[in-house]
Amino acid sequence: MRILLTGGCGFIGSAVVRDLVESGDHQVLNIDKMTYAATTQSVASVAASAHYDFLRADIVDGAAMDQAFLDFEPDAVMHLAAESHVDRSIDGPEEFLRTNVEGTMQLLQSTRRYLANETDKEQSFRFLHVSTDEVFGALGPLDKPFTESTPYSPRSPYSASKASADHLVRAWGETYGLNVLITNCSNNYGPFHFPEKLIPLVTLKAIAGESIPVYGTGDNIRDWLYVHDHAAALISVLLDGKPSETYLVGGNAERTNLEVVEAICDLVDERVGGVTGSRRDLIGFVTDRPGHDHRYAIDASKLHGELDWEPTVNFEEGLARTVDWYLANEDWWRAIQDGSYQGARLGLR
Ligand SMILES: NC(=O)c1ccc[n+]([C@@H]2O[C@H](COP(=O)([O-])OP(=O)(O)OC[C@H]3O[C@@H](n4cnc5c(N)ncnc54)[C@H](O)[C@@H]3O)[C@@H](O)[C@H]2O)c1
C-alpha cells in the first residue's frame, strides 16, 4: 500500500512509520509540521529507505494537502498528527482545535477531492483516524471498561478536540461514502516519548535524582499499552478492519499513577546509583490537574475477536524496556531539555 501518514515524527507516528517501512511491504509518505513534539531522530533509522518519503507541512493547509495527495497518489491515510498533551490543551486550547479539528477536516476534504479524480480507488481507499480513549470521559472505580458503544463524554480541551475529530470522520464516512476507520487507544509508553508525559518525565527526573511530581494523590488510573503493540494494532486495522467500524485498543494494564511512578523509581534504582536511599523518597504530591479524569479502562475484545490482535508486551517488561531506552539514549532527550522543554509544570489553568 501507498500510505500517506500524518504526524510521523511524533511518538506513536514514528513507531508506525518505522514498522511500516521496515516491513518493506509499503510506501510511506510522512507529513509532519514538526511542532515542539516532533523529532527527526525518531525516524532516522528508516529515513534513507526507498520506502520512505517526508514532507514538512501543516495538515490545516488544504492546498498543501491537495498537492501531497496528487504527488504521492496514496491508497490509504493514517491520520495521527495532533496536539496531544492534555496539560498544554488547558494552557492553550486554540492550537488543539486548529490542528485536531480543522486539520482533520482539511485532510478529509483533500481525501475527497483526490478520490473525485481517482474513481478506481474509491472502493478500496481507507482513511484510518487515530484517536484516544479520553473521548469517553472518566470511569468510576467499579465501572465496566469502555467499549465501542460507550457514549462520548470528553472533559478536557484535548479530549473534546479529539471527540470532535472522531465525529467529523464518521460524518464524512456516512455523508460522502469514505471508507473510514477509527481507533481509540489507551495511554501509550515506550521509546521516543516526549518528556512532558508521565512516564518519560518521571524517568528523566528519577535519573537526575530530582523531585518527582505526582498530581493530586496519585490515585488516577490509566490503562497502559507499549507503543509497538499500538502500532501493530493500527496496521492491522488499516489492512483488515471493516470500513465504518471503530476499534478500541488497550493494554489490559490498569495502574494508578502512583504505582507507575513507584515502579519507575525502583527500575532506575536498580540501574543507576547517585541517590542515597530509594528514589521513591523523591516523590512529592502536587496540585492536581484541573478536571483530572479519574479512570480510563479499555475492553479490546472486538479487536481481538475480529483481527486477532492482542498486546505482546506486558507492562512490567515494557516499562523496563522503556527505562533502559531512556538510559541508552541520553543524546535524544538532552537535545529536548536543551531546547524546547525542561520539565516545567504545565496546565495549572
Ligand atoms: N500518546 C498516547 O498515549 C495516545 C493514546 C491514544 C491516542 N493517541 C493519539 O495518537 C496520535 C499520535 O499521538 P502521539 O502521542 O504520537 O503525539 P505526539 O504529540 O508525540 O506527536 C504528534 C505529531 O503530530 C505533528 N503535528 C502536530 N500538529 C500538526 C499539524 N498541524 N500538521 C502536521 N503535523 C502536526 C507533530 O509535529 C508531531 O510529530 C494523536 O492523534 C493522539 O491523539 C495518543
The ligand as a MOL file (V3000), in Angstrom:
LIG
                    3D

  0  0  0     0  0            999 V3000
M  V30 BEGIN CTAB
M  V30 COUNTS 44 48 0 0 0
M  V30 BEGIN ATOM
M  V30 1 N 0.1710 9.2340 23.3390 0
M  V30 2 C -0.8580 8.4740 23.6730 0
M  V30 3 O -0.8200 7.8320 24.7310 0
M  V30 4 C -2.0630 8.3650 22.7730 0
M  V30 5 C -3.0500 7.4420 23.0890 0
M  V30 6 C -4.1350 7.2980 22.2240 0
M  V30 7 C -4.2010 8.0540 21.0690 0
M  V30 8 N -3.2380 8.9640 20.7840 0 CHG=1
M  V30 9 C -3.3430 9.7250 19.5160 0
M  V30 10 O -2.3110 9.2540 18.6820 0
M  V30 11 C -1.8370 10.3040 17.8340 0
M  V30 12 C -0.3410 10.4590 17.9990 0
M  V30 13 O -0.0550 10.7460 19.3660 0
M  V30 14 P 1.4380 10.9810 19.8500 0
M  V30 15 O 1.4800 10.6760 21.2800 0
M  V30 16 O 2.3760 10.3140 18.9210 0 CHG=-1
M  V30 17 O 1.5520 12.5610 19.6530 0
M  V30 18 P 2.8480 13.4710 19.5700 0
M  V30 19 O 2.4600 14.7700 20.1930 0
M  V30 20 O 4.0530 12.7550 20.0700 0
M  V30 21 O 3.0820 13.6780 18.0010 0
M  V30 22 C 2.2060 14.4230 17.2090 0
M  V30 23 C 2.8780 14.6890 15.8680 0
M  V30 24 O 1.9520 15.4280 15.0530 0
M  V30 25 C 2.6540 16.5100 14.4550 0
M  V30 26 N 1.7060 17.6140 14.2140 0
M  V30 27 C 1.0860 18.3670 15.1670 0
M  V30 28 N 0.3240 19.3080 14.5610 0
M  V30 29 C 0.4590 19.1320 13.2260 0
M  V30 30 C -0.0830 19.7890 12.0950 0
M  V30 31 N -0.9170 20.8240 12.2270 0
M  V30 32 N 0.2560 19.3430 10.8620 0
M  V30 33 C 1.1220 18.2920 10.7200 0
M  V30 34 N 1.6760 17.6430 11.7600 0
M  V30 35 C 1.3470 18.0610 13.0020 0
M  V30 36 C 3.7290 16.8840 15.4600 0
M  V30 37 O 4.7720 17.6220 14.8450 0
M  V30 38 C 4.1540 15.5360 15.9980 0
M  V30 39 O 5.1740 14.9630 15.2030 0
M  V30 40 C -2.6290 11.5450 18.2420 0
M  V30 41 O -3.6770 11.7240 17.3330 0
M  V30 42 C -3.1470 11.2230 19.6310 0
M  V30 43 O -4.3480 11.9070 19.8870 0
M  V30 44 C -2.1670 9.1290 21.6140 0
M  V30 END ATOM
M  V30 BEGIN BOND
M  V30 1 1 1 2
M  V30 2 2 2 3
M  V30 3 1 2 4
M  V30 4 1 4 5
M  V30 5 2 4 44
M  V30 6 2 5 6
M  V30 7 1 6 7
M  V30 8 2 7 8
M  V30 9 1 8 9
M  V30 10 1 8 44
M  V30 11 1 9 10
M  V30 12 1 9 42
M  V30 13 1 10 11
M  V30 14 1 11 12
M  V30 15 1 11 40
M  V30 16 1 12 13
M  V30 17 1 13 14
M  V30 18 2 14 15
M  V30 19 1 14 16
M  V30 20 1 14 17
M  V30 21 1 17 18
M  V30 22 2 18 19
M  V30 23 1 18 20
M  V30 24 1 18 21
M  V30 25 1 21 22
M  V30 26 1 22 23
M  V30 27 1 23 24
M  V30 28 1 23 38
M  V30 29 1 24 25
M  V30 30 1 25 26
M  V30 31 1 25 36
M  V30 32 1 26 27
M  V30 33 1 26 35
M  V30 34 2 27 28
M  V30 35 1 28 29
M  V30 36 1 29 30
M  V30 37 2 29 35
M  V30 38 1 30 31
M  V30 39 2 30 32
M  V30 40 1 32 33
M  V30 41 2 33 34
M  V30 42 1 34 35
M  V30 43 1 36 37
M  V30 44 1 36 38
M  V30 45 1 38 39
M  V30 46 1 40 41
M  V30 47 1 40 42
M  V30 48 1 42 43
M  V30 END BOND
M  V30 END CTAB
M  END
